[in-house]
Amino acid sequence: MRGFLASSIGVTCAAALALPLALPTASHAAPPPTREAVPGSTLSLPLETSPGSTSTRAAGAPQEQGLTRRDVHPFSLVGVVWDDPDAQLHGQVQVRTRTTNSTRWSTWQELETHNDDAPDLGTPERAAGTLHGSTAPLWVGDSDGVEVRVKADEPAGERATPSADLPKGLRLELVDPGDEPPQGSRAEGTSAGVIPALDKKQTEDELLRTRGADTAAAGSRPFIGPRPRIITRKGWGANEKLRERKLGYTKTVKAAFIHHSATGNNYRCSQAPSLIRSIYRYHVKSSGWRDIGYNFLVDKCGNIYEGRAGGVAKPVMGAHTLGFNTNSTGIAVLGSYGSSNPPAAAVKAIARLTAWKLGLYGANPRGSTYLKSGGGNLYRKGKNVRLKVISGHRDGFATECPGRRLYNKLGSARSSSAHLQGR
């Protein structure tokens, strides 16, 4: 990598288990551990400052940091984090990786530098003191080599030098998702890891049983879509020891915010559980959140997964839309949909999930609602904001998420969701 220092670096590990930086190469070295012996893990590598980007850098010139090409412990997902959760990374982050047990390196790939999937300001999760700023993570598949470069944006003018400075404490996070859950509790296994689908009448009957007094008083059947099949945390193999034990709830669910995970589209649906475990570990161990940020996730085949712990039917407080996590739910489609069309199966899954989840709380997918802002870059804290019941992330925060192509499909999802509710 041009202009980057090739010296060795110190290594800190975000997981409890310290992992070696370089793989053993001697013929007499102990064989690598089997997959059964390797739990999910995170290797954290501090970035190096490139020559000329500090004391010898011209005034106002953009700063550069990175790591030269190197062997590392196997990983499948990569991201960059920094110390201050409120600091913005104004610049470009690129990585390239080497496929495990090969000499093939990828081309340079961009990491989205957003810092807007996060707990709300003033909440206990935000005030815990564990949070870091972070890029979106990128799924790269089984890899054992990495190179990264980070370059600050060019200053906009002579006096705009702050943009030439990168956030402090930049480090590369390499995530190994660990083993698949045991056969029998996997997504494709028995019902132990799955909440089964119900038809519309069964779903209505269940809602009448659980909320009978209020719902029956309305004098008619509730507007709710059939409950879709949902793969549970056990089904995708969540390590419940990672997350904070305490669960957080909000009062109700008035809106659903749709996201894309920005992790790239280079995954198979059979890999979705591994991808979700990687995002979970990245959110908790690298970003410092109490749990995965999204309430639900959807893969390109339309499978729906439980996200943050607390109960799929309950109003669980997420960390998905900075400023609007209260009284909302966050749904992330796995992939990047700025220039790629989302699969029809994923859009249908959004409709099915929102028809059921919003129906539990009497929300009309075609309608609008008011949410009070917790503070962000579009709306000041305390402002009552009128939003569509099914909104894109960008409606509550200035961001590219959920990608232009997915955002353009939300009108169709709203209509389908309302139809499934019987509206």
Sequence and secondary structure as in RCSB ss.txt:
>XXXX:A:sequence
MRGFLASSIGVTCAAALALPLALPTASHAAPPPTREAVPGSTLSLPLETSPGSTSTRAAGAPQEQGLTRRDVHPF
SLVGVVWDDPDAQLHGQVQVRTRTTNSTRWSTWQELETHNDDAPDLGTPERAAGTLHGSTAPLWVGDSDGVEVRV
KADEPAGERATPSADLPKGLRLELVDPGDEPPQGSRAEGTSAGVIPALDKKQTEDELLRTRGADTAAAGSRPFIG
PRPRIITRKGWGANEKLRERKLGYTKTVKAAFIHHSATGNNYRCSQAPSLIRSIYRYHVKSSGWRDIGYNFLVDK
CGNIYEGRAGGVAKPVMGAHTLGFNTNSTGIAVLGSYGSSNPPAAAVKAIARLTAWKLGLYGANPRGSTYLKSGG
GNLYRKGKNVRLKVISGHRDGFATECPGRRLYNKLGSARSSSAHLQGR
>XXXX:A:secstr
 TT        EESSSS   SS   STTS     GGG   EEEEEE EE TTSSTTS TT   EEEEEEEEEEEE
EEEEEEES TT    EEEEEEEEETTS  B   EEE     SS  TTSTTGGGS   EE   EEEEEEEEEEEEE
EE   SSTT GGGG   TT EEEEEE      TTSSTTS GGGEE    HHHHHHHHHHHTHHHHHHTTS     
    EE HHHHT  TTTS SS  B S   EEEEEE  S S   GGGHHHHHHHHHHIIIIIS  SS S SEEE T
T  EEE SSS TTS B  SSSTT  TTEEEEEESS  SSS   HHHHHHHHHHHHHHHHTTT  TTSEEEEE   
 SSS TT EEEEESEEEGGGTSSS TT HHHHTTHHHHHHHHHHHHT 
